[in-house]
Amino acid sequence: MKDYVYPQRFLIAKAFLCTLVFIGTMPLLAELLGRVAQALGKGDVNAIIQIAIFAVIMFVFRGLGQYGQDSMMAQAALNAARDLRVDVYAHLQTLDLDYFAESRTGDLSYRLTEDVDRIGEVISKFFHQFIPSVLQLIFVLAYMIYLNWILTLTTLAVAPLIAILIAWFGDRMLSLSRRSQDQVSNLAALLSEIFSGIRLVRAFATESYEIDRFKQESEQNSRRKYAADRVRAIQYPVVGFLEAAGICFLFLLGGWLISNNWLRPEQFVAFGAGVALLIDPISNTTNSYNEIKQAEASVDRIFEIFKIQPVVTEKPNAIVLPEITGKVEYVQVGFHYQSDRPILTDINLVANQGEAIALVGASGAGKSTMMNLLMRFYDVNSGKILIDGYDLRDIQIRSLRQQLALVPQENILFSGTVASNIAFGQKDYDTQAVENAARIANAHNFIMELPQGYDTWVGERGVNLSGGQRQRISIARAVLHNPKILILDEATSALDAESESLVQEALQRLMQGRTTFIIAHRLATIRNSDRIIVLEQGHIVESGTHDELLQKAGRYAQLHSRQFDTIG
């Protein structure tokens, strides 16, 4: 955490100076009360007026110190939390797709929001409450020793027991907080899962089942939170009892010292005020310590993410890929997710500039994996992939992906306007270029029929648009990106006939002059491809045009016959 607190050191230092001003008034408060008691005993009105004027001046400085402490520490804590959140998010952007496939969206969201917020709150309380409380204890205790060392030592006799109890309760809170936060992340993950699949829930009428699941998770969450709250509830009365018992004993001892003329009454009043001034810092120290222990669980969860490193990384001397023509070569490429289960074996393929290459085969044959390797979501285990003669592993990843575009089967739109979704990733985009891209993608007409045209707000994941409309916006996005290599992953498989016709027309425009890879199960969509590659269990078993493969009467002909016989 020091990497995030250290940049705020100057702000914290200024806040600390304000804290010294604020805390420095504490002994003066006790001294003033003692002097007021003495003045009242003597009936000295002039002394009381002087004390009142001094008190007003002191409270002005005290207020200014408190304001400076509170405002600057809040700013420092928020800055640290912001920097931590941005760094975690940036690190997540570097991780491999496998990490996101295995992680729960709700859990990641909870870590980036609740866990980071809790860390920020604890940073604030550490400097805003814990440190000032410790300083207040030191200042006030020093003043109390000055008044009477016997009473002060008696006060300190209770302190070790209180400290031991606070430490024990803090350890219990840490353990229970870790369990509670894990349960809350489970709850968040369940909510994300249910809401993203709400159509399926409704379609299968499983609302009652999902309510029961949510109820069970909520009950677990409540039980774990209650366990932590119960420990906290026990802590306060136990510590409070010890404080009260100590105060009662001090009154007895103070009375005995006064009766023996070893202590003046006004000194005992000042000492009592000092004891009263110790109660809040002890309570604040207890609370802050508990919250710091609770925040350790959040710190652990956040820094777990930093420990995870991407497998796909750039070489230190990686080069920027210059503008390419679009020639792609797979040279004896082998790949596996698990070492004992090869996905691709000895793949050799050359796609020349402007060619349309279709990849077909059963699910799991390796089609999507070939494209994932081309986009360098993963690295090959053997062989190499070349673009215009450059090995992908020698290229800066960003410069590679800037010259590729993907049109997937399930098109994801983000919250924002239609125009911002087409210009995805561009802060300042040319509205005319966006419109031209939409025209090429057959999207302009339906966009202009929307309430605010290109400025119409798209709902989460594009729920306000039909599948065909989302697909055409995705194509417009690819048009604006102007890639040299285009990847179409089942781009029309989920569309009705009318939408498919519009999308196919848009895709034909998009493919012109670009090297295109088409993943398709519907063979009717790839008849006009320059070449069709048939994959089976990670091997290329056939290659040729649609007519050539049908004449061979091999695997492609079987797939074609099976599909069209089924349709017939």
Buried (B, 14 or more C-beta within 10 A) or exposed (E): BEEBBEBBEEBBEBBBBBBEBBBBBBBBBBBBBBBBBBBBEEEBEEBBEEBEEEBEEBEEBBEEBBEBBBEBBBBBBBBBBEBBBEBBEEBBEEBBEBBEEEBBBBBBBBBBEBBBBBBBBBBBBBBBBBBBBBBBBEBBBEBBBBBBEBBBEBBEEBBEEBBEBBEEBBEBBBBBBBBBBBBBBBBBBBBBBBEEEEEEBEEEEBEEEBEEBBEEBEEBBEEBBEBBEEBBEEBEEEBBEBBEEBBEBBEEBBEEBBEEEEBBEBBBBBBBBBBBBBEEBBBBBBBBBBBBBBBBBBBEBBEEBEEEEBEBEBEEEBEEBEEBEBBBBBBEBBBBEEEEEBBBBBBEBEBBBBBBBBBBBEEEBBBBBBBBBBBBBBBBBBBBBBBBEBEBBBBBBEBBBBBBBBBBBEBEBEEEBBBBBBBBEEEEBEEEBBBBBBBBBBBBEBBEEBEEBBEBEBEEBBEBBEBBBBBBBBBBBBBBBEBBBBBBBBBBBBBEEEBBBBBBBBBEEBBEEBBBBBBBBEBEBBEEBBBBBBBBBBBBBBBBBBEEBBEEEBBBBEBBEEBEEEEE
